[in-house]
Amino acid sequence: MGTQLSHRCRTSLYRLMFGHAQDESIVFLMAASRDAARKEATDALAAIHGIAPDNVCLYNLSSFRELLDSGVSEDEDLRIFEVAWEGPNVSAWAEHPLFLTDDATLLGKWAELYAELAQNLATHAINRARS
């Protein structure tokens, strides 16, 4: 993979889970601290979904460093998109995340991962059709 995440990502990126109305999504944002990330995500998600801030349910708030430390991908930058593992392998990636940032390197990295996953899916389907 070609894109390298920016210094800004490495120092201020947070990922969290947002649950609302039986729906769960992954959110990425930049913030100065863990508390700031929680507040900024709460305010933004309340506005986006038209709900009171008190009704915004956030969990699994992780910093860039924590995501790197818990991930397994050889490309460390991809670890921020990992959400489940089976031993040493990623079994699930972030699907349809919400980016509350315009950091081009983060968006580029996501696009690379998405393209690779789509290619793997297509290759698998073609191989299954052939057999």
N, CA, C and O atoms as a printed pandas DataFrame, in Angstrom:
     atom_number atom_name residue_name chain_id  residue_number  x_coord  y_coord  z_coord
0              1         N          MET        A               1    0.851   -1.178    0.000
1              2        CA          MET        A               1    0.000    0.000    0.000
2              3         C          MET        A               1    0.896    1.239    0.000
3              4         O          MET        A               1    1.937    1.255    0.655
4              5         N          GLY        A               2    0.497    2.254   -0.721
5              6        CA          GLY        A               2    1.361    3.390   -0.925
6              7         C          GLY        A               2    1.218    4.551    0.032
7              8         O          GLY        A               2    2.222    5.149    0.417
8              9         N          THR        A               3    0.005    4.891    0.430
9             10        CA          THR        A               3   -0.200    6.082    1.243
10            11         C          THR        A               3    0.342    5.891    2.653
11            12         O          THR        A               3    0.121    4.859    3.286
12            13         N          GLN        A               4    1.052    6.902    3.130
13            14        CA          GLN        A               4    1.515    6.919    4.512
14            15         C          GLN        A               4    0.665    7.929    5.268
15            16         O          GLN        A               4    0.413    9.025    4.769
16            17         N          LEU        A               5    0.224    7.570    6.462
17            18        CA          LEU        A               5   -0.598    8.488    7.241
18            19         C          LEU        A               5    0.214    9.689    7.699
19            20         O          LEU        A               5    1.409    9.583    7.976
20            21         N          SER        A               6   -0.444   10.811    7.772
21            22        CA          SER        A               6    0.203   12.069    8.133
22            23         C          SER        A               6    0.623   12.081    9.605
23            24         O          SER        A               6    0.152   11.280   10.413
24            25         N          HIS        A               7    1.520   13.011    9.924
25            26        CA          HIS        A               7    1.927   13.216   11.313
26            27         C          HIS        A               7    0.703   13.567   12.158
27            28         O          HIS        A               7    0.597   13.148   13.310
28            29         N          ARG        A               8   -0.208   14.329   11.585
29            30        CA          ARG        A               8   -1.436   14.712   12.293
30            31         C          ARG        A               8   -2.239   13.466   12.688
31            32         O          ARG        A               8   -2.746   13.382   13.807
32            33         N          CYS        A               9   -2.354   12.509   11.778
33            34        CA          CYS        A               9   -3.048   11.250   12.107
34            35         C          CYS        A               9   -2.342   10.521   13.248
35            36         O          CYS        A               9   -2.969   10.060   14.201
36            37         N          ARG        A              10   -1.040   10.435   13.122
37            38        CA          ARG        A              10   -0.267    9.677   14.104
38            39         C          ARG        A              10   -0.331   10.287   15.508
39            40         O          ARG        A              10   -0.137    9.585   16.501
40            41         N          THR        A              11   -0.598   11.574   15.589
41            42        CA          THR        A              11   -0.589   12.237   16.891
42            43         C          THR        A              11   -1.977   12.604   17.415
43            44         O          THR        A              11   -2.126   12.850   18.612
44            45         N          SER        A              12   -2.990   12.646   16.560
45            46        CA          SER        A              12   -4.289   13.115   17.060
46            47         C          SER        A              12   -5.504   12.335   16.558
47            48         O          SER        A              12   -6.639   12.767   16.759
48            49         N          LEU        A              13   -5.279   11.184   15.903
49            50        CA          LEU        A              13   -6.406   10.396   15.412
50            51         C          LEU        A              13   -7.005    9.549   16.528
51            52         O          LEU        A              13   -6.294    8.940   17.327
52            53         N          TYR        A              14   -8.340    9.531   16.557
53            54        CA          TYR        A              14   -9.084    8.655   17.461
54            55         C          TYR        A              14  -10.130    7.914   16.653
55            56         O          TYR        A              14  -10.658    8.424   15.665
56            57         N          ARG        A              15  -10.420    6.689   17.099
57            58        CA          ARG        A              15  -11.491    5.905   16.500
58            59         C          ARG        A              15  -12.431    5.492   17.617
59            60         O          ARG        A              15  -11.998    5.129   18.711
60            61         N          LEU        A              16  -13.722    5.552   17.329
61            62        CA          LEU        A              16  -14.690    5.135   18.331
62            63         C          LEU        A              16  -15.876    4.494   17.659
63            64         O          LEU        A              16  -16.069    4.606   16.448
64            65         N          MET        A              17  -16.660    3.827   18.461
65            66        CA          MET        A              17  -17.879    3.199   17.985
66            67         C          MET        A              17  -19.041    4.073   18.427
67            68         O          MET        A              17  -19.044    4.632   19.523
68            69         N          PHE        A              18  -20.023    4.175   17.547
69            70        CA          PHE        A              18  -21.224    4.947   17.817
70            71         C          PHE        A              18  -22.418    4.029   17.609
71            72         O          PHE        A              18  -22.573    3.427   16.547
72            73         N          GLY        A              19  -23.251    3.925   18.621
73            74        CA          GLY        A              19  -24.437    3.091   18.505
74            75         C          GLY        A              19  -25.685    3.926   18.672
75            76         O          GLY        A              19  -25.813    4.682   19.636
76            77         N          HIS        A              20  -26.606    3.792   17.733
77            78        CA          HIS        A              20  -27.865    4.532   17.799
78            79         C          HIS        A              20  -28.929    3.746   17.052
79            80         O          HIS        A              20  -28.740    3.374   15.894
80            81         N          ALA        A              21  -30.040    3.497   17.716
81            82        CA          ALA        A              21  -31.192    2.836   17.085
82            83         C          ALA        A              21  -30.804    1.523   16.400
83            84         O          ALA        A              21  -31.038    1.358   15.202
84            85         N          GLN        A              22  -30.227    0.612   17.135
85            86        CA          GLN        A              22  -29.851   -0.715   16.643
86            87         C          GLN        A              22  -28.821   -0.636   15.520
87            88         O          GLN        A              22  -28.617   -1.611   14.797
88            89         N          ASP        A              23  -28.188    0.488   15.375
89            90        CA          ASP        A              23  -27.225    0.680   14.307
90            91         C          ASP        A              23  -25.890    1.047   14.945
91            92         O          ASP        A              23  -25.838    1.838   15.887
92            93         N          GLU        A              24  -24.827    0.474   14.429
93            94        CA          GLU        A              24  -23.502    0.728   14.976
94            95         C          GLU        A              24  -22.600    1.207   13.849
95            96         O          GLU        A              24  -22.634    0.663   12.745
96            97         N          SER        A              25  -21.803    2.216   14.127
97            98        CA          SER        A              25  -20.863    2.660   13.107
98            99         C          SER        A              25  -19.542    3.043   13.750
99           100         O          SER        A              25  -19.453    3.310   14.949
100          101         N          ILE        A              26  -18.521    3.059   12.907
101          102        CA          ILE        A              26  -17.175    3.423   13.336
102          103         C          ILE        A              26  -16.921    4.848   12.886
103          104         O          ILE        A              26  -17.231    5.230   11.757
104          105         N          VAL        A              27  -16.350    5.624   13.790
105          106        CA          VAL        A              27  -16.112    7.045   13.542
106          107         C          VAL        A              27  -14.628    7.337   13.749
107          108         O          VAL        A              27  -14.019    6.890   14.721
108          109         N          PHE        A              28  -14.060    8.099   12.811
109          110        CA          PHE        A              28  -12.685    8.578   12.935
110          111         C          PHE        A              28  -12.714   10.089   13.050
111          112         O          PHE        A              28  -13.467   10.757   12.341
112          113         N          LEU        A              29  -11.888   10.632   13.949
113          114        CA          LEU        A              29  -11.769   12.077   14.053
114          115         C          LEU        A              29  -10.417   12.443   14.639
115          116         O          LEU        A              29   -9.723   11.616   15.230
116          117         N          MET        A              30  -10.068   13.704   14.457
117          118        CA          MET        A              30   -8.838   14.237   15.029
118          119         C          MET        A              30   -9.222   15.054   16.258
119          120         O          MET        A              30  -10.207   15.792   16.241
120          121         N          ALA        A              31   -8.433   14.916   17.326
121          122        CA          ALA        A              31   -8.692   15.680   18.537
122          123         C          ALA        A              31   -7.405   15.825   19.332
123          124         O          ALA        A              31   -6.456   15.058   19.168
124          125         N          ALA        A              32   -7.401   16.828   20.195
125          126        CA          ALA        A              32   -6.207   17.119   20.993
126          127         C          ALA        A              32   -6.029   16.129   22.147
127          128         O          ALA        A              32   -4.914   15.938   22.632
128          129         N          SER        A              33   -7.122   15.501   22.588
129          130        CA          SER        A              33   -7.057   14.569   23.717
130          131         C          SER        A              33   -8.226   13.602   23.644
131          132         O          SER        A              33   -9.133   13.761   22.827
132          133         N          ARG        A              34   -8.192   12.606   24.504
133          134        CA          ARG        A              34   -9.256   11.620   24.595
134          135         C          ARG        A              34  -10.586   12.301   24.955
135          136         O          ARG        A              34  -11.617   12.023   24.342
136          137         N          ASP        A              35  -10.553   13.193   25.953
137          138        CA          ASP        A              35  -11.771   13.904   26.368
138          139         C          ASP        A              35  -12.305   14.778   25.240
139          140         O          ASP        A              35  -13.512   14.838   25.007
140          141         N          ALA        A              36  -11.394   15.457   24.541
141          142        CA          ALA        A              36  -11.811   16.307   23.417
142          143         C          ALA        A              36  -12.429   15.451   22.312
143          144         O          ALA        A              36  -13.419   15.853   21.700
144          145         N          ALA        A              37  -11.855   14.278   22.055
145          146        CA          ALA        A              37  -12.395   13.377   21.030
146          147         C          ALA        A              37  -13.817   12.957   21.400
147          148         O          ALA        A              37  -14.705   12.946   20.547
148          149         N          ARG        A              38  -14.033   12.613   22.663
149          150        CA          ARG        A              38  -15.366   12.194   23.107
150          151         C          ARG        A              38  -16.371   13.330   22.939
151          152         O          ARG        A              38  -17.484   13.114   22.458
152          153         N          LYS        A              39  -15.974   14.551   23.341
153          154        CA          LYS        A              39  -16.885   15.695   23.251
154          155         C          LYS        A              39  -17.172   16.074   21.792
155          156         O          LYS        A              39  -18.327   16.288   21.421
156          157         N          GLU        A              40  -16.132   16.156   20.977
157          158        CA          GLU        A              40  -16.308   16.531   19.566
158          159         C          GLU        A              40  -17.160   15.501   18.827
159          160         O          GLU        A              40  -18.020   15.866   18.026
160          161         N          ALA        A              41  -16.923   14.207   19.095
161          162        CA          ALA        A              41  -17.714   13.161   18.443
162          163         C          ALA        A              41  -19.171   13.236   18.903
163          164         O          ALA        A              41  -20.086   13.106   18.090
164          165         N          THR        A              42  -19.385   13.443   20.188
165          166        CA          THR        A              42  -20.749   13.546   20.717
166          167         C          THR        A              42  -21.495   14.696   20.059
167          168         O          THR        A              42  -22.625   14.528   19.601
168          169         N          ASP        A              43  -20.863   15.865   20.011
169          170        CA          ASP        A              43  -21.505   17.048   19.421
170          171         C          ASP        A              43  -21.803   16.840   17.941
171          172         O          ASP        A              43  -22.893   17.164   17.470
172          173         N          ALA        A              44  -20.838   16.302   17.212
173          174        CA          ALA        A              44  -21.012   16.100   15.767
174          175         C          ALA        A              44  -22.104   15.060   15.480
175          176         O          ALA        A              44  -22.962   15.279   14.625
176          177         N          LEU        A              45  -22.070   13.947   16.185
177          178        CA          LEU        A              45  -23.040   12.881   15.936
178          179         C          LEU        A              45  -24.447   13.294   16.352
179          180         O          LEU        A              45  -25.421   12.899   15.712
180          181         N          ALA        A              46  -24.565   14.084   17.418
181          182        CA          ALA        A              46  -25.881   14.593   17.827
182          183         C          ALA        A              46  -26.450   15.469   16.718
183          184         O          ALA        A              46  -27.632   15.374   16.386
184          185         N          ALA        A              47  -25.602   16.326   16.145
185          186        CA          ALA        A              47  -26.051   17.212   15.068
186          187         C          ALA        A              47  -26.403   16.423   13.803
187          188         O          ALA        A              47  -27.431   16.679   13.176
188          189         N          ILE        A              48  -25.564   15.481   13.438
189          190        CA          ILE        A              48  -25.792   14.679   12.229
190          191         C          ILE        A              48  -27.092   13.887   12.318
191          192         O          ILE        A              48  -27.852   13.817   11.352
192          193         N          HIS        A              49  -27.341   13.297   13.477
193          194        CA          HIS        A              49  -28.499   12.410   13.632
194          195         C          HIS        A              49  -29.723   13.106   14.238
195          196         O          HIS        A              49  -30.772   12.486   14.406
196          197         N          GLY        A              50  -29.584   14.396   14.565
197          198        CA          GLY        A              50  -30.714   15.142   15.108
198          199         C          GLY        A              50  -31.192   14.611   16.449
199          200         O          GLY        A              50  -32.393   14.540   16.711
200          201         N          ILE        A              51  -30.236   14.239   17.296
201          202        CA          ILE        A              51  -30.587   13.730   18.623
202          203         C          ILE        A              51  -29.883   14.564   19.694
203          204         O          ILE        A              51  -28.931   15.288   19.404
204          205         N          ALA        A              52  -30.354   14.456   20.907
205          206        CA          ALA        A              52  -29.736   15.182   22.018
206          207         C          ALA        A              52  -28.362   14.575   22.323
207          208         O          ALA        A              52  -28.192   13.358   22.252
208          209         N          PRO        A              53  -27.383   15.421   22.663
209          210        CA          PRO        A              53  -26.054   14.894   23.005
210          211         C          PRO        A              53  -26.099   13.804   24.079
211          212         O          PRO        A              53  -25.297   12.872   24.047
212          213         N          ASP        A              54  -27.024   13.915   25.021
213          214        CA          ASP        A              54  -27.140   12.902   26.079
214          215         C          ASP        A              54  -27.545   11.538   25.532
215          216         O          ASP        A              54  -27.333   10.518   26.189
216          217         N          ASN        A              55  -28.125   11.512   24.338
217          218        CA          ASN        A              55  -28.566   10.255   23.731
218          219         C          ASN        A              55  -27.538    9.642   22.788
219          220         O          ASN        A              55  -27.792    8.600   22.185
220          221         N          VAL        A              56  -26.378   10.283   22.658
221          222        CA          VAL        A              56  -25.305    9.743   21.815
222          223         C          VAL        A              56  -24.544    8.695   22.623
223          224         O          VAL        A              56  -23.997    8.983   23.688
224          225         N          CYS        A              57  -24.523    7.492   22.101
225          226        CA          CYS        A              57  -23.852    6.374   22.784
226          227         C          CYS        A              57  -22.520    6.089   22.093
227          228         O          CYS        A              57  -22.486    5.579   20.974
228          229         N          LEU        A              58  -21.431    6.422   22.772
229          230        CA          LEU        A              58  -20.088    6.191   22.246
230          231         C          LEU        A              58  -19.388    5.133   23.093
231          232         O          LEU        A              58  -19.583    5.063   24.306
232          233         N          TYR        A              59  -18.577    4.317   22.440
233          234        CA          TYR        A              59  -17.786    3.341   23.189
234          235         C          TYR        A              59  -16.567    2.937   22.373
235          236         O          TYR        A              59  -16.439    3.291   21.201
236          237         N          ASN        A              60  -15.676    2.190   23.014
237          238        CA          ASN        A              60  -14.430    1.726   22.386
238          239         C          ASN        A              60  -13.618    2.878   21.784
239          240         O          ASN        A              60  -13.145    2.782   20.652
240          241         N          LEU        A              61  -13.461    3.943   22.527
241          242        CA          LEU        A              61  -12.637    5.072   22.089
242          243         C          LEU        A              61  -11.173    4.656   22.165
243          244         O          LEU        A              61  -10.677    4.291   23.231
244          245         N          SER        A              62  -10.486    4.713   21.027
245          246        CA          SER        A              62   -9.082    4.296   20.963
246          247         C          SER        A              62   -8.250    5.341   20.242
247          248         O          SER        A              62   -8.695    5.944   19.265
248          249         N          SER        A              63   -7.044    5.545   20.732
249          250        CA          SER        A              63   -6.110    6.462   20.085
250          251         C          SER        A              63   -5.376    5.727   18.966
251          252         O          SER        A              63   -5.409    4.499   18.889
252          253         N          PHE        A              64   -4.726    6.482   18.114
253          254        CA          PHE        A              64   -3.923    5.911   17.030
254          255         C          PHE        A              64   -2.930    4.884   17.599
255          256         O          PHE        A              64   -2.801    3.779   17.071
256          257         N          ARG        A              65   -2.239    5.259   18.669
257          258        CA          ARG        A              65   -1.228    4.371   19.276
258          259         C          ARG        A              65   -1.859    3.075   19.762
259          260         O          ARG        A              65   -1.301    1.997   19.557
260          261         N          GLU        A              66   -3.018    3.172   20.406
261          262        CA          GLU        A              66   -3.696    1.975   20.910
262          263         C          GLU        A              66   -4.117    1.063   19.757
263          264         O          GLU        A              66   -4.029   -0.161   19.862
264          265         N          LEU        A              67   -4.567    1.654   18.675
265          266        CA          LEU        A              67   -4.970    0.866   17.501
266          267         C          LEU        A              67   -3.765    0.156   16.891
267          268         O          LEU        A              67   -3.868   -0.999   16.478
268          269         N          LEU        A              68   -2.630    0.839   16.832
269          270        CA          LEU        A              68   -1.413    0.218   16.312
270          271         C          LEU        A              68   -0.992   -0.947   17.188
271          272         O          LEU        A              68   -0.632   -2.015   16.693
272          273         N          ASP        A              69   -1.041   -0.729   18.505
273          274        CA          ASP        A              69   -0.595   -1.757   19.447
274          275         C          ASP        A              69   -1.486   -2.988   19.437
275          276         O          ASP        A              69   -1.009   -4.089   19.710
276          277         N          SER        A              70   -2.773   -2.828   19.129
277          278        CA          SER        A              70   -3.688   -3.973   19.159
278          279         C          SER        A              70   -3.834   -4.649   17.800
279          280         O          SER        A              70   -4.373   -5.752   17.714
280          281         N          GLY        A              71   -3.360   -4.001   16.743
281          282        CA          GLY        A              71   -3.528   -4.541   15.394
282          283         C          GLY        A              71   -2.493   -5.572   15.017
283          284         O          GLY        A              71   -1.523   -5.795   15.740
284          285         N          VAL        A              72   -2.714   -6.208   13.855
285          286        CA          VAL        A              72   -1.818   -7.271   13.400
286          287         C          VAL        A              72   -1.309   -7.083   11.974
287          288         O          VAL        A              72   -0.397   -7.797   11.557
288          289         N          SER        A              73   -1.865   -6.154   11.225
289          290        CA          SER        A              73   -1.476   -5.983    9.823
290          291         C          SER        A              73    0.001   -5.636    9.688
291          292         O          SER        A              73    0.564   -4.901   10.500
292          293         N          GLU        A              74    0.610   -6.182    8.644
293          294        CA          GLU        A              74    2.011   -5.871    8.372
294          295         C          GLU        A              74    2.177   -4.373    8.101
295          296         O          GLU        A              74    3.132   -3.751    8.566
296          297         N          ASP        A              75    1.245   -3.810    7.351
297          298        CA          ASP        A              75    1.221   -2.362    7.129
298          299         C          ASP        A              75    0.570   -1.758    8.366
299          300         O          ASP        A              75   -0.651   -1.803    8.515
300          301         N          GLU        A              76    1.383   -1.195    9.251
301          302        CA          GLU        A              76    0.871   -0.703   10.532
302          303         C          GLU        A              76   -0.236    0.327   10.375
303          304         O          GLU        A              76   -1.150    0.378   11.198
304          305         N          ASP        A              77   -0.170    1.149    9.332
305          306        CA          ASP        A              77   -1.203    2.169    9.142
306          307         C          ASP        A              77   -2.590    1.553    8.918
307          308         O          ASP        A              77   -3.603    2.174    9.242
308          309         N          LEU        A              78   -2.637    0.340    8.369
309          310        CA          LEU        A              78   -3.926   -0.324    8.145
310          311         C          LEU        A              78   -4.569   -0.790    9.450
311          312         O          LEU        A              78   -5.771   -1.052    9.492
312          313         N          ARG        A              79   -3.778   -0.894   10.505
313          314        CA          ARG        A              79   -4.296   -1.408   11.773
314          315         C          ARG        A              79   -5.435   -0.560   12.332
315          316         O          ARG        A              79   -6.255   -1.052   13.106
316          317         N          ILE        A              80   -5.489    0.709   11.942
317          318        CA          ILE        A              80   -6.564    1.560   12.457
318          319         C          ILE        A              80   -7.932    1.133   11.933
319          320         O          ILE        A              80   -8.955    1.512   12.502
320          321         N          PHE        A              81   -7.961    0.348   10.856
321          322        CA          PHE        A              81   -9.222   -0.110   10.259
322          323         C          PHE        A              81   -9.612   -1.522   10.696
323          324         O          PHE        A              81  -10.681   -2.003   10.319
324          325         N          GLU        A              82   -8.772   -2.194   11.479
325          326        CA          GLU        A              82   -9.070   -3.546   11.943
326          327         C          GLU        A              82  -10.115   -3.498   13.065
327          328         O          GLU        A              82  -10.041   -2.651   13.955
328          329         N          VAL        A              83  -11.085   -4.416   13.012
329          330        CA          VAL        A              83  -12.070   -4.470   14.103
330          331         C          VAL        A              83  -12.228   -5.865   14.711
331          332         O          VAL        A              83  -12.804   -5.987   15.792
332          333         N          ALA        A              84  -11.738   -6.917   14.056
333          334        CA          ALA        A              84  -11.819   -8.257   14.631
334          335         C          ALA        A              84  -10.689   -9.117   14.063
335          336         O          ALA        A              84  -10.192   -8.881   12.962
336          337         N          TRP        A              85  -10.298  -10.129   14.858
337          338        CA          TRP        A              85   -9.177  -10.972   14.479
338          339         C          TRP        A              85   -9.489  -12.428   14.755
339          340         O          TRP        A              85  -10.258  -12.762   15.656
340          341         N          GLU        A              86   -8.874  -13.281   13.962
341          342        CA          GLU        A              86   -8.851  -14.716   14.227
342          343         C          GLU        A              86   -7.379  -15.083   14.284
343          344         O          GLU        A              86   -6.727  -15.259   13.255
344          345         N          GLY        A              87   -6.866  -15.195   15.499
345          346        CA          GLY        A              87   -5.435  -15.437   15.677
346          347         C          GLY        A              87   -4.643  -14.291   15.079
347          348         O          GLY        A              87   -4.888  -13.129   15.404
348          349         N          PRO        A              88   -3.687  -14.609   14.199
349          350        CA          PRO        A              88   -2.835  -13.569   13.622
350          351         C          PRO        A              88   -3.433  -12.893   12.389
351          352         O          PRO        A              88   -2.752  -12.105   11.732
352          353         N          ASN        A              89   -4.694  -13.186   12.064
353          354        CA          ASN        A              89   -5.312  -12.642   10.854
354          355         C          ASN        A              89   -6.479  -11.716   11.167
355          356         O          ASN        A              89   -7.215  -11.924   12.132
356          357         N          VAL        A              90   -6.632  -10.706   10.348
357          358        CA          VAL        A              90   -7.772   -9.799   10.476
358          359         C          VAL        A              90   -9.004  -10.519    9.930
359          360         O          VAL        A              90   -8.986  -11.009    8.801
360          361         N          SER        A              91  -10.074  -10.586   10.726
361          362        CA          SER        A              91  -11.298  -11.253   10.262
362          363         C          SER        A              91  -12.388  -10.242    9.920
363          364         O          SER        A              91  -13.380  -10.597    9.283
364          365         N          ALA        A              92  -12.216   -8.986   10.336
365          366        CA          ALA        A              92  -13.187   -7.952    9.973
366          367         C          ALA        A              92  -12.505   -6.585    9.964
367          368         O          ALA        A              92  -11.678   -6.262   10.817
368          369         N          TRP        A              93  -12.888   -5.806    8.968
369          370        CA          TRP        A              93  -12.378   -4.444    8.808
370          371         C          TRP        A              93  -13.522   -3.461    9.049
371          372         O          TRP        A              93  -14.695   -3.825    8.963
372          373         N          ALA        A              94  -13.172   -2.240    9.344
373          374        CA          ALA        A              94  -14.182   -1.185    9.490
374          375         C          ALA        A              94  -14.958   -1.076    8.180
375          376         O          ALA        A              94  -14.367   -0.919    7.112
376          377         N          GLU        A              95  -16.268   -1.160    8.269
377          378        CA          GLU        A              95  -17.107   -1.030    7.079
378          379         C          GLU        A              95  -17.852    0.292    7.136
379          380         O          GLU        A              95  -18.458    0.621    8.156
380          381         N          HIS        A              96  -17.812    1.034    6.072
381          382        CA          HIS        A              96  -18.534    2.305    5.949
382          383         C          HIS        A              96  -18.291    3.246    7.133
383          384         O          HIS        A              96  -19.243    3.739    7.736
384          385         N          PRO        A              97  -17.014    3.498    7.469
385          386        CA          PRO        A              97  -16.760    4.397    8.598
386          387         C          PRO        A              97  -17.171    5.831    8.279
387          388         O          PRO        A              97  -17.272    6.228    7.118
388          389         N          LEU        A              98  -17.400    6.577    9.323
389          390        CA          LEU        A              98  -17.693    8.002    9.207
390          391         C          LEU        A              98  -16.410    8.753    9.531
391          392         O          LEU        A              98  -15.849    8.601   10.617
392          393         N          PHE        A              99  -15.945    9.569    8.579
393          394        CA          PHE        A              99  -14.727   10.350    8.785
394          395         C          PHE        A              99  -15.119   11.773    9.139
395          396         O          PHE        A              99  -15.648   12.505    8.302
396          397         N          LEU        A             100  -14.859   12.163   10.379
397          398        CA          LEU        A             100  -15.115   13.540   10.804
398          399         C          LEU        A             100  -13.810   14.319   10.694
399          400         O          LEU        A             100  -13.405   15.023   11.620
400          401         N          THR        A             101  -13.172   14.180    9.560
401          402        CA          THR        A             101  -11.911   14.852    9.282
402          403         C          THR        A             101  -11.734   14.891    7.765
403          404         O          THR        A             101  -12.321   14.089    7.038
404          405         N          ASP        A             102  -10.931   15.817    7.311
405          406        CA          ASP        A             102  -10.645   15.895    5.880
406          407         C          ASP        A             102   -9.195   15.528    5.590
407          408         O          ASP        A             102   -8.664   15.886    4.539
408          409         N          ASP        A             103   -8.551   14.816    6.512
409          410        CA          ASP        A             103   -7.152   14.440    6.320
410          411         C          ASP        A             103   -7.032   13.541    5.088
411          412         O          ASP        A             103   -7.547   12.423    5.073
412          413         N          ALA        A             104   -6.355   14.033    4.069
413          414        CA          ALA        A             104   -6.258   13.329    2.790
414          415         C          ALA        A             104   -5.525   11.997    2.914
415          416         O          ALA        A             104   -5.837   11.056    2.185
416          417         N          THR        A             105   -4.554   11.902    3.825
417          418        CA          THR        A             105   -3.819   10.637    3.947
418          419         C          THR        A             105   -4.701    9.549    4.554
419          420         O          THR        A             105   -4.598    8.383    4.172
420          421         N          LEU        A             106   -5.564    9.922    5.493
421          422        CA          LEU        A             106   -6.477    8.957    6.099
422          423         C          LEU        A             106   -7.485    8.461    5.063
423          424         O          LEU        A             106   -7.741    7.262    4.953
424          425         N          LEU        A             107   -8.044    9.388    4.320
425          426        CA          LEU        A             107   -9.010    9.018    3.286
426          427         C          LEU        A             107   -8.346    8.192    2.183
427          428         O          LEU        A             107   -8.951    7.256    1.661
428          429         N          GLY        A             108   -7.123    8.531    1.833
429          430        CA          GLY        A             108   -6.378    7.768    0.828
430          431         C          GLY        A             108   -6.081    6.357    1.290
431          432         O          GLY        A             108   -6.184    5.407    0.514
432          433         N          LYS        A             109   -5.713    6.218    2.548
433          434        CA          LYS        A             109   -5.421    4.890    3.102
434          435         C          LYS        A             109   -6.678    4.028    3.100
435          436         O          LYS        A             109   -6.630    2.841    2.776
436          437         N          TRP        A             110   -7.813    4.642    3.469
437          438        CA          TRP        A             110   -9.090    3.911    3.441
438          439         C          TRP        A             110   -9.418    3.466    2.013
439          440         O          TRP        A             110   -9.843    2.331    1.800
440          441         N          ALA        A             111   -9.222    4.352    1.038
441          442        CA          ALA        A             111   -9.512    4.023   -0.359
442          443         C          ALA        A             111   -8.641    2.864   -0.834
443          444         O          ALA        A             111   -9.124    1.987   -1.551
444          445         N          GLU        A             112   -7.378    2.845   -0.450
445          446        CA          GLU        A             112   -6.482    1.742   -0.819
446          447         C          GLU        A             112   -6.964    0.421   -0.223
447          448         O          GLU        A             112   -7.006   -0.600   -0.910
448          449         N          LEU        A             113   -7.328    0.450    1.059
449          450        CA          LEU        A             113   -7.810   -0.764    1.711
450          451         C          LEU        A             113   -9.089   -1.247    1.045
451          452         O          LEU        A             113   -9.226   -2.434    0.749
452          453         N          TYR        A             114  -10.019   -0.343    0.810
453          454        CA          TYR        A             114  -11.306   -0.698    0.198
454          455         C          TYR        A             114  -11.085   -1.322   -1.180
455          456         O          TYR        A             114  -11.736   -2.309   -1.523
456          457         N          ALA        A             115  -10.176   -0.755   -1.968
457          458        CA          ALA        A             115   -9.880   -1.286   -3.304
458          459         C          ALA        A             115   -9.278   -2.683   -3.199
459          460         O          ALA        A             115   -9.622   -3.567   -3.984
460          461         N          GLU        A             116   -8.392   -2.888   -2.245
461          462        CA          GLU        A             116   -7.769   -4.205   -2.070
462          463         C          GLU        A             116   -8.814   -5.241   -1.632
463          464         O          GLU        A             116   -8.814   -6.367   -2.128
464          465         N          LEU        A             117   -9.694   -4.865   -0.712
465          466        CA          LEU        A             117  -10.736   -5.790   -0.259
466          467         C          LEU        A             117  -11.681   -6.150   -1.404
467          468         O          LEU        A             117  -12.082   -7.305   -1.541
468          469         N          ALA        A             118  -12.033   -5.164   -2.220
469          470        CA          ALA        A             118  -12.914   -5.410   -3.373
470          471         C          ALA        A             118  -12.239   -6.340   -4.375
471          472         O          ALA        A             118  -12.877   -7.234   -4.930
472          473         N          GLN        A             119  -10.954   -6.125   -4.602
473          474        CA          GLN        A             119  -10.206   -6.978   -5.528
474          475         C          GLN        A             119  -10.146   -8.416   -5.007
475          476         O          GLN        A             119  -10.324   -9.366   -5.770
476          477         N          ASN        A             120   -9.894   -8.569   -3.701
477          478        CA          ASN        A             120   -9.836   -9.910   -3.112
478          479         C          ASN        A             120  -11.182  -10.619   -3.223
479          480         O          ASN        A             120  -11.241  -11.815   -3.507
480          481         N          LEU        A             121  -12.247   -9.883   -3.000
481          482        CA          LEU        A             121  -13.593  -10.449   -3.104
482          483         C          LEU        A             121  -13.880  -10.907   -4.536
483          484         O          LEU        A             121  -14.413  -11.994   -4.756
484          485         N          ALA        A             122  -13.523  -10.067   -5.497
485          486        CA          ALA        A             122  -13.742  -10.405   -6.908
486          487         C          ALA        A             122  -12.911  -11.625   -7.314
487          488         O          ALA        A             122  -13.410  -12.516   -8.001
488          489         N          THR        A             123  -11.662  -11.664   -6.896
489          490        CA          THR        A             123  -10.786  -12.795   -7.211
490          491         C          THR        A             123  -11.346  -14.085   -6.624
491          492         O          THR        A             123  -11.361  -15.125   -7.283
492          493         N          HIS        A             124  -11.807  -14.005   -5.376
493          494        CA          HIS        A             124  -12.389  -15.175   -4.712
494          495         C          HIS        A             124  -13.624  -15.663   -5.469
495          496         O          HIS        A             124  -13.791  -16.867   -5.664
496          497         N          ALA        A             125  -14.495  -14.739   -5.899
497          498        CA          ALA        A             125  -15.710  -15.090   -6.633
498          499         C          ALA        A             125  -15.364  -15.735   -7.978
499          500         O          ALA        A             125  -15.994  -16.713   -8.380
500          501         N          ILE        A             126  -14.379  -15.192   -8.659
501          502        CA          ILE        A             126  -13.970  -15.745   -9.957
502          503         C          ILE        A             126  -13.408  -17.158   -9.770
503          504         O          ILE        A             126  -13.727  -18.066  -10.538
504          505         N          ASN        A             127  -12.579  -17.333   -8.757
505          506        CA          ASN        A             127  -11.995  -18.656   -8.498
506          507         C          ASN        A             127  -13.065  -19.673   -8.130
507          508         O          ASN        A             127  -12.982  -20.831   -8.537
508          509         N          ARG        A             128  -14.064  -19.257   -7.368
509          510        CA          ARG        A             128  -15.167  -20.147   -7.000
510          511         C          ARG        A             128  -15.979  -20.526   -8.247
511          512         O          ARG        A             128  -16.400  -21.673   -8.397
512          513         N          ALA        A             129  -16.188  -19.566   -9.121
513          514        CA          ALA        A             129  -16.969  -19.821  -10.345
514          515         C          ALA        A             129  -16.250  -20.797  -11.273
515          516         O          ALA        A             129  -16.879  -21.571  -11.994
516          517         N          ARG        A             130  -14.923  -20.744  -11.239
517          518        CA          ARG        A             130  -14.132  -21.618  -12.108
518          519         C          ARG        A             130  -14.111  -23.054  -11.623
519          520         O          ARG        A             130  -13.927  -23.974  -12.420
520          521         N          SER        A             131  -14.299  -23.260  -10.321
521          522        CA          SER        A             131  -14.165  -24.629   -9.793
522          523         C          SER        A             131  -15.472  -25.358   -9.705
523          524         O          SER        A             131  -15.508  -26.513   -9.280
